[in-house]
């Protein structure tokens, strides 16, 4: 009997970054979204990139530092998502709200990892 593989956090952070990029492509092209979009794309991608780095860490101290960065980047992504202008388009608001929820969950996961790593 096969064991089901637990949801891979590397995959989850990749899906998060891809979903952010999908939202950014649909957001209105205006001055306020120009900088917000660039920052959002960077921070959302950084969550997963730093998690990969944490998994290849050189020791416990390096691991914890990278996990802290993951949590920080997830929090920053949430900020940029909240600041983004979706021009009250219902489907964009829904996508953004889902991504805000996912960034919050990622923050909580990385916080729990930090607590467990002592």
Secondary structure, 3 states (H helix, E strand, C coil): CCCCCCCCHHHHHHHHHHHHHHHHHHCCCCHHHHHHHHHHHHHHHHHHHHHHHHHCCCCHHHHHHHHHHHHHHHHHHHHHHHHCCCCCCHHHHHHHHHHHHHHHHHHHHHHHHHHHCC
